[in-house]
């Protein structure tokens, strides 16, 4: 049971590291705060909050995965290897796709409420 709870500690350390040291993670935290403030100001419904929170959690988690992949690739090789570049580019692309889709969904949720 002790190992189980220790795993939460390690996970929290990863989140804290991302908040303190990773530029893109900090950007997503700022965007999260902005979106949540806009959500309170706009008066989102429970379902809309559900969607927004899934999107926020997804992008933060994916950004941590992106950082982890970059660290592993850097650990394995310091050379400019084509496969190392592809691995980093692919995971960065996954973050970009998720961010774009999240922004589109955000527009679909927020804009109609602001126009009315």
C-alpha positions, 0 to 999 in steps of 0.5 A: 500500500505504501508503494501505491501512495508513493506513486502519487507523490512521484506523479505530483513531482512530475506535475510540479516540475512541469509547472516550474520548468516547462515553458509550454506547460506554463503557457497551457496553465495560463490558457487554462486560467484564462478559459476557466475565468471566461467560463465563470464569466460566461456562465457555462452549463454543467455539460459545457464545463465537463467538456472544457475540463476534459479538454484542459486535462487532456492538453495538460496531460499530453504536454507532460507526455510530450516532455517525457518523450523529449527527455527519453529521446535526449537521454538515449542520444545526443546526436541529431538522429532522424528517428530522434527528430521524428519522435519529438516532432510526432509527439509535438504534433499530437499536442498541436492537433489536440490544442487546435481541436480544443480551441475549435471546441472552445470557440463553438462553446463560447462564441454563441454565448457571447454573441447572444 
